[in-house]
Amino acid sequence: MPALALDPAAGPGAPVLDVVVPVHNEEKDLRPCVVRLHGHLARTFPYPFRITVADNASTDTTPAVAAALAAELPGVRSVRLEEKGRGRALRTVWAASDAPVLAYMDVDLSTDLNALLPLVAPLISGHSDLAIGSRLTRSSRVVRGPKREFVSRAYNLILRSSLAAGFSDAQCGFKAIRREVAERLLPMVEDSGWFFDTELLVLAERAGLRIHEVPVDWIDDPDSTVHIVRTATEDLKGVWRVGRALAVGALPLDRLARPFGDDPRDRALTGVERGLARQLIGFCVVGALSTLFYLALYSLFRLGVGPQLANGGALLVSAVANTAANRRLTFGVRGRGGAVRHQAQGLVVFAVGLALTSGSLAALGAATGSPSHSTELAVLITANLAATVLRFLLLRAWVFPAGARRAPATEDLR
């Protein structure tokens, strides 16, 4: 991504950086925060800047304080929203901003402002797409109680284990993003509250965007009004929603990275067809789940019928589910067009698998006479794995050949 074309002598009407301070009933802390932030930027930031106070539905004198600050300090403005929600405030202000670099920080200024320039510098240079402050790196200096420390680390551990997040701190109120990235990313972020940050980062990371992390010095605000339990509950709901959307491929993430230039995923590997690695991963995941489903069905059917009937019934039901899952998740076929034909071809592939597994059972019966249930399962697992390899080859080359797959949704969404 190219660096921004900046002129340090540009007028105050052309801000390079727009720092948003979302507030709700912060009449006490707002003035010292903005005055301190304005002074810091005036001393250390070499380009024009703007500070935007985003008041989301305050019921105290916060709007009046914000208006007074906008009248007193150059480069400060106030925006009033009639609904609560930090995510809603950030989305609204960022979407309307003309600054090429957008940032936000919490009104309590728990994060040391000396990290602000290192935060936005990679975005100005074009090196990174987003930047976040992190309280959880080894070089960060953090002062806070054990309860908040535990909640923060537990939450980020959940993100790493459930959403494979690579960033270390999702909820530090100290972030920045390039405007052209925000224009693509914000329409895909559904949350309007505290989960907004996490969803933004997860989608950006999954799209291949570069996230820069800055170790910060951070002192907990003892007067913070954030409700930990309620916020944690909403965050976990958000994790489930985003995880489910990613699992079924409901988010067109390709449209985020490719408009900004070279994407490593577009670089072909010699001798390897594009998409093969992703298809193998998707097929393995679907196959593993299908195998568990098949074994559960076989064990259930075996309670009432013989091994051949149990095997045939379990294979038939799991094959239909497997074809549908591979059609959508592994090979990216969308819509109902050709679905019946694909299922019919899938049943032919199923017949091949049935012949392989049934033949294995027949050979086992001929060799041992009356095998135990555990021996049957062991033979079936081996035969099923062999059938799985053959199934992938047939699905890829015959049922869903490259020329017959629908083009990715990227072009439809631009």
C-alpha positions as CSV (number, residue, x, y, z in Angstrom):
1,M,0.0,0.0,0.0
2,P,1.5,3.4,-0.9
3,A,2.3,6.1,1.6
4,L,0.0,9.0,2.0
5,A,1.0,12.1,0.0
6,L,1.3,14.6,2.9
7,D,2.4,18.2,3.2
8,P,3.3,19.3,6.7
9,A,2.4,22.9,5.7
10,A,-1.2,21.9,4.7
11,G,-3.9,24.1,6.1
12,P,-6.0,23.3,9.1
13,G,-8.9,22.4,6.9
14,A,-7.1,19.3,5.6
15,P,-6.4,17.1,8.6
16,V,-4.2,14.1,8.2
17,L,-5.4,12.5,11.4
18,D,-8.9,12.5,12.9
19,V,-8.9,11.3,16.6
20,V,-12.3,10.3,17.8
21,V,-13.1,10.4,21.5
22,P,-16.5,8.6,22.1
23,V,-18.2,9.7,25.3
24,H,-21.4,9.0,27.2
25,N,-22.1,11.1,30.3
26,E,-18.4,12.2,30.7
27,E,-19.0,15.8,31.8
28,K,-16.2,15.4,34.4
29,D,-13.4,13.9,32.4
30,L,-14.1,15.3,28.9
31,R,-12.5,18.7,29.2
32,P,-9.1,17.6,30.8
33,C,-9.0,14.8,28.2
34,V,-9.4,16.9,25.2
35,V,-7.2,19.7,26.5
36,R,-4.4,17.3,27.2
37,L,-4.8,15.4,23.9
38,H,-4.9,18.7,21.9
39,G,-1.7,19.9,23.6
40,H,0.1,16.7,22.9
41,L,-0.8,16.6,19.2
42,A,0.1,20.3,18.8
43,R,3.5,19.6,20.3
44,T,4.4,16.2,18.7
45,F,2.3,15.6,15.5
46,P,3.9,17.2,12.4
47,Y,0.7,17.3,10.3
48,P,-2.7,18.9,10.7
49,F,-5.1,17.0,12.9
50,R,-8.6,17.0,14.2
51,I,-10.2,15.8,17.5
52,T,-13.8,14.8,17.2
53,V,-15.9,14.3,20.4
54,A,-18.5,11.8,19.6
55,D,-21.3,12.2,22.2
56,N,-23.6,9.2,22.1
57,A,-26.8,10.0,23.8
58,S,-25.4,11.7,27.0
59,T,-28.0,12.9,29.4
60,D,-25.7,15.1,31.5
61,T,-23.9,18.3,30.5
62,T,-21.4,16.4,28.2
63,P,-22.9,18.0,25.0
64,A,-22.4,21.5,26.4
65,V,-18.8,20.7,27.5
66,A,-18.1,19.3,24.0
67,A,-19.5,22.4,22.3
68,A,-17.5,24.7,24.5
69,L,-14.3,22.8,23.7
70,A,-15.1,23.0,19.9
71,A,-15.5,26.7,20.3
72,E,-12.3,27.2,22.3
73,L,-9.7,24.9,20.6
74,P,-8.8,24.9,16.9
75,G,-9.2,21.5,15.2
76,V,-11.8,20.3,17.8
77,R,-15.4,19.5,16.8
78,S,-18.4,17.9,18.4
79,V,-20.8,15.3,17.0
80,R,-24.0,14.4,18.7
81,L,-25.6,10.9,18.3
82,E,-29.0,10.1,19.8
83,E,-28.2,6.4,20.4
84,K,-25.7,4.8,22.7
85,G,-22.9,2.6,21.6
86,R,-19.2,3.1,21.1
87,G,-19.2,1.1,17.9
88,R,-22.1,3.2,16.5
89,A,-20.2,6.4,17.4
90,L,-17.0,5.3,15.7
91,R,-18.8,4.0,12.6
92,T,-20.7,7.3,12.2
93,V,-17.8,9.6,12.6
94,W,-15.2,7.5,10.7
95,A,-17.6,7.1,7.8
96,A,-18.1,10.9,7.5
97,S,-14.4,11.9,8.1
98,D,-12.2,13.3,5.3
99,A,-8.9,12.5,7.1
100,P,-6.8,9.7,5.5
101,V,-6.0,8.3,9.0
102,L,-8.7,7.7,11.6
103,A,-8.1,6.9,15.2
104,Y,-9.9,6.7,18.5
105,M,-9.1,6.6,22.2
106,D,-11.0,6.3,25.4
107,V,-11.8,9.5,27.3
108,D,-10.0,8.4,30.4
109,L,-6.7,8.5,28.6
110,S,-5.6,5.4,30.4
111,T,-3.1,4.8,27.5
112,D,0.0,7.0,27.6
113,L,-0.2,9.4,24.7
114,N,3.5,8.9,23.8
115,A,2.3,5.8,21.9
116,L,0.0,7.8,19.6
117,L,2.7,8.7,17.0
118,P,4.1,5.2,16.8
119,L,0.4,4.0,16.4
120,V,-0.4,6.1,13.3
121,A,3.1,6.3,11.7
122,P,2.8,2.8,9.9
123,L,-0.6,3.9,8.5
124,I,0.8,7.2,7.2
125,S,3.8,5.4,5.6
126,G,1.6,2.8,4.0
127,H,3.2,-0.1,5.8
128,S,0.0,-1.2,7.6
129,D,-3.8,-1.0,7.3
130,L,-4.7,-0.9,11.0
131,A,-2.8,-0.3,14.2
132,I,-3.7,-1.2,17.8
133,G,-2.3,-0.5,21.2
134,S,-1.6,-3.7,23.2
135,R,-1.5,-4.0,27.0
136,L,-0.6,-7.7,26.7
137,T,2.9,-7.6,25.1
138,R,6.0,-8.2,27.2
139,S,7.2,-4.7,26.9
140,S,3.8,-3.1,27.9
141,R,3.6,-1.5,31.3
142,V,0.1,-1.9,32.8
143,V,-1.3,-1.0,36.1
144,R,-4.7,-2.5,36.9
145,G,-6.6,-4.8,39.3
146,P,-6.4,-8.6,39.1
147,K,-10.1,-8.8,38.1
148,R,-9.7,-6.7,35.0
149,E,-6.4,-8.4,34.2
150,F,-8.0,-11.9,34.4
151,V,-11.0,-10.9,32.3
152,S,-8.8,-9.3,29.6
153,R,-6.4,-12.2,29.3
154,A,-9.3,-14.7,29.3
155,Y,-11.2,-12.9,26.6
156,N,-8.2,-12.7,24.3
157,L,-7.4,-16.4,25.0
158,I,-11.0,-17.2,23.8
159,L,-10.4,-15.1,20.7
160,R,-7.2,-17.0,19.9
161,S,-8.7,-20.4,20.5
162,S,-12.1,-19.9,18.8
163,L,-11.4,-17.4,16.0
164,A,-7.7,-18.0,15.6
165,A,-7.0,-14.3,16.3
166,G,-3.4,-13.4,15.9
167,F,-3.5,-10.0,17.6
168,S,-2.8,-9.8,21.3
169,D,-5.3,-7.2,22.7
170,A,-8.7,-6.7,21.1
171,Q,-10.2,-4.3,23.6
172,C,-7.5,-1.7,24.3
173,G,-9.2,1.7,23.5
174,F,-6.4,2.9,21.4
175,K,-6.7,2.1,17.6
176,A,-6.2,3.6,14.2
177,I,-7.2,2.7,10.6
178,R,-6.6,4.1,7.1
179,R,-9.8,5.7,5.7
180,E,-9.9,3.7,2.5
181,V,-9.7,0.5,4.6
182,A,-12.4,1.7,6.9
183,E,-14.7,2.4,3.8
184,R,-14.5,-1.3,2.9
185,L,-14.5,-2.8,6.3
186,L,-17.1,-0.8,8.3
187,P,-20.1,-2.0,6.2
188,M,-19.3,-5.5,7.2
189,V,-19.1,-4.8,11.0
190,E,-22.5,-5.5,12.5
191,D,-21.9,-4.7,16.2
192,S,-22.5,-1.2,17.5
193,G,-21.3,-1.6,21.1
194,W,-18.1,-2.9,22.8
195,F,-17.6,-5.9,20.4
196,F,-17.1,-3.5,17.5
197,D,-13.3,-3.5,18.0
198,T,-13.0,-7.2,18.1
199,E,-15.2,-7.7,15.0
200,L,-13.3,-5.1,13.1
201,L,-10.0,-6.7,13.9
202,V,-11.1,-10.3,13.2
203,L,-12.5,-9.4,9.8
204,A,-9.4,-7.4,8.9
205,E,-7.1,-10.2,9.9
206,R,-9.1,-12.8,8.0
207,A,-9.1,-10.6,4.9
208,G,-5.3,-10.5,5.0
209,L,-5.0,-6.9,6.0
210,R,-1.9,-5.9,8.0
211,I,-2.4,-5.0,11.7
212,H,0.4,-3.2,13.5
213,E,0.7,-3.6,17.3
214,V,2.2,-1.0,19.6
215,P,3.1,-1.9,23.2
216,V,1.5,0.8,25.5
217,D,1.8,2.1,29.0
218,W,-1.6,1.8,30.5
219,I,-3.1,2.8,33.9
220,D,-6.5,1.6,34.8
221,D,-9.2,4.2,35.5
222,P,-10.7,3.3,38.9
223,D,-13.8,5.3,38.0
224,S,-14.5,3.4,34.8
225,T,-18.3,3.0,34.1
226,V,-17.9,-0.1,32.0
227,H,-20.0,-3.0,33.3
228,I,-17.7,-6.0,33.1
229,V,-20.2,-8.8,33.2
230,R,-22.7,-7.3,30.8
231,T,-19.9,-6.4,28.4
232,A,-18.3,-9.8,28.6
233,T,-21.7,-11.5,27.8
234,E,-22.2,-9.3,24.8
235,D,-18.7,-10.0,23.6
236,L,-19.2,-13.8,23.8
237,K,-22.4,-13.5,21.8
238,G,-20.4,-11.5,19.2
239,V,-17.7,-14.2,19.1
240,W,-20.3,-16.9,18.5
241,R,-22.0,-14.8,15.7
242,V,-18.7,-13.9,13.9
243,G,-17.4,-17.5,14.3
244,R,-20.6,-18.9,12.8
245,A,-20.4,-16.5,9.8
246,L,-16.8,-17.3,9.1
247,A,-17.5,-21.0,9.3
248,V,-20.2,-20.9,6.7
249,G,-18.4,-18.5,4.4
250,A,-21.0,-15.8,4.8
251,L,-18.5,-12.9,4.8
252,P,-17.0,-11.9,1.4
253,L,-13.6,-11.1,2.9
254,D,-11.8,-11.1,-0.5
255,R,-13.2,-7.7,-1.4
256,L,-11.3,-6.1,1.5
257,A,-7.7,-6.9,0.6
258,R,-7.5,-7.0,-3.2
259,P,-8.6,-3.4,-3.9
260,F,-5.4,-2.2,-2.1
261,G,-2.9,-3.9,-4.3
262,D,-0.9,-7.1,-4.2
263,D,-2.4,-9.9,-2.1
264,P,-0.1,-12.9,-1.3
265,R,-3.1,-15.2,-1.9
266,D,-3.1,-14.1,-5.6
267,R,0.5,-15.4,-6.1
268,A,0.3,-18.8,-7.8
269,L,2.5,-21.6,-6.6
270,T,4.3,-23.6,-9.3
271,G,2.5,-26.8,-10.1
272,V,-0.3,-26.1,-7.6
273,E,-3.7,-24.9,-8.8
274,R,-5.0,-21.9,-7.0
275,G,-7.4,-22.7,-4.2
276,L,-6.2,-26.3,-3.7
277,A,-4.8,-25.7,-0.2
278,R,-8.0,-24.0,0.9
279,Q,-10.1,-26.8,-0.6
280,L,-8.0,-29.5,1.1
281,I,-8.5,-27.8,4.5
282,G,-12.2,-27.4,4.0
283,F,-12.6,-30.9,2.8
284,C,-10.7,-32.3,5.7
285,V,-12.8,-30.4,8.2
286,V,-16.1,-31.5,6.5
287,G,-14.7,-35.0,6.2
288,A,-13.8,-35.2,9.8
289,L,-17.2,-34.1,10.9
290,S,-18.9,-36.4,8.4
291,T,-16.9,-39.3,9.7
292,L,-18.0,-38.7,13.3
293,F,-21.6,-38.3,12.0
294,Y,-21.3,-41.5,10.1
295,L,-19.9,-43.5,13.0
296,A,-22.6,-42.2,15.3
297,L,-25.3,-43.2,12.8
298,Y,-23.7,-46.6,12.2
299,S,-23.6,-47.3,16.0
300,L,-27.2,-46.2,16.3
301,F,-28.4,-48.2,13.3
302,R,-26.4,-51.2,14.5
303,L,-28.7,-51.5,17.5
304,G,-31.5,-52.7,15.3
305,V,-30.1,-54.1,12.1
306,G,-27.1,-56.0,10.7
307,P,-23.7,-54.4,9.9
308,Q,-24.4,-54.2,6.1
309,L,-27.7,-52.4,6.5
310,A,-26.3,-50.2,9.2
311,N,-23.3,-49.3,7.1
312,G,-25.5,-48.5,4.0
313,G,-27.9,-46.3,5.9
314,A,-25.2,-44.4,7.7
315,L,-23.3,-43.9,4.5
316,L,-26.4,-42.7,2.6
317,V,-27.4,-40.1,5.2
318,S,-23.9,-38.8,5.8
319,A,-23.1,-38.7,2.1
320,V,-26.0,-36.3,1.4
321,A,-24.9,-34.0,4.2
322,N,-21.3,-34.3,3.1
323,T,-22.1,-33.4,-0.5
324,A,-24.1,-30.3,0.6
325,A,-21.4,-29.2,3.0
326,N,-18.6,-29.6,0.5
327,R,-20.6,-27.9,-2.3
328,R,-20.9,-24.7,-0.2
329,L,-17.8,-24.7,2.1
330,T,-15.1,-26.5,0.2
331,F,-15.8,-25.7,-3.4
332,G,-17.6,-22.4,-2.9
333,V,-20.7,-23.2,-5.1
334,R,-23.4,-20.7,-4.2
335,G,-27.1,-20.7,-5.1
336,R,-29.4,-23.6,-5.9
337,G,-28.4,-24.0,-9.6
338,G,-27.2,-27.6,-10.3
339,A,-27.8,-28.7,-6.7
340,V,-29.9,-31.7,-7.7
341,R,-27.3,-32.8,-10.3
342,H,-24.6,-32.4,-7.7
343,Q,-26.4,-34.5,-5.2
344,A,-27.0,-37.2,-7.9
345,Q,-23.3,-37.2,-8.8
346,G,-22.6,-37.3,-5.0
347,L,-24.7,-40.4,-4.7
348,V,-22.6,-42.1,-7.5
349,V,-19.5,-41.2,-5.4
350,F,-21.4,-42.6,-2.4
351,A,-21.9,-45.9,-4.3
352,V,-18.1,-46.1,-4.8
353,G,-17.6,-45.6,-1.1
354,L,-20.3,-48.1,-0.2
355,A,-18.7,-50.7,-2.4
356,L,-15.3,-50.1,-0.8
357,T,-16.6,-50.2,2.8
358,S,-19.1,-53.0,2.2
359,G,-16.4,-55.0,0.5
360,S,-14.1,-54.5,3.5
361,L,-16.9,-55.7,5.8
362,A,-17.5,-58.7,3.6
363,A,-13.8,-59.6,3.6
364,L,-13.6,-59.2,7.4
365,G,-16.6,-61.5,7.8
366,A,-15.1,-64.1,5.5
367,A,-11.8,-64.0,7.3
368,T,-13.0,-64.1,11.0
369,G,-16.5,-65.4,10.9
370,S,-18.0,-63.3,13.7
371,P,-15.9,-60.1,14.3
372,S,-16.5,-57.9,17.4
373,H,-18.1,-54.5,17.1
374,S,-14.8,-52.8,17.8
375,T,-13.1,-54.7,15.0
376,E,-15.8,-53.8,12.6
377,L,-15.4,-50.1,13.5
378,A,-11.6,-50.3,13.0
379,V,-12.0,-51.8,9.6
380,L,-14.7,-49.3,8.6
381,I,-12.5,-46.4,9.7
382,T,-9.7,-47.6,7.6
383,A,-11.9,-48.2,4.6
384,N,-13.7,-44.9,5.1
385,L,-10.4,-43.0,5.1
386,A,-9.5,-44.6,1.7
387,A,-13.0,-43.8,0.4
388,T,-12.5,-40.2,1.6
389,V,-9.4,-39.7,-0.5
390,L,-11.1,-41.1,-3.5
391,R,-14.2,-38.9,-2.8
392,F,-12.1,-35.7,-2.8
393,L,-10.6,-36.6,-6.1
394,L,-14.0,-37.4,-7.7
395,L,-15.7,-34.3,-6.2
396,R,-12.9,-32.0,-7.4
397,A,-12.5,-33.4,-10.9
398,W,-16.0,-34.6,-11.7
399,V,-18.8,-33.2,-9.5
400,F,-17.3,-29.7,-9.0
401,P,-14.7,-29.2,-11.8
402,A,-13.0,-25.8,-11.8
403,G,-14.7,-24.6,-14.9
404,A,-18.2,-25.3,-13.6
405,R,-17.8,-23.6,-10.2
406,R,-19.4,-20.3,-9.8
407,A,-17.0,-17.3,-9.7
408,P,-16.2,-16.0,-6.2
409,A,-18.6,-13.4,-4.8
410,T,-15.8,-10.7,-4.8
411,E,-16.7,-9.3,-8.2
412,D,-20.4,-9.2,-7.4
413,L,-19.8,-7.0,-4.4
414,R,-17.6,-4.4,-5.9
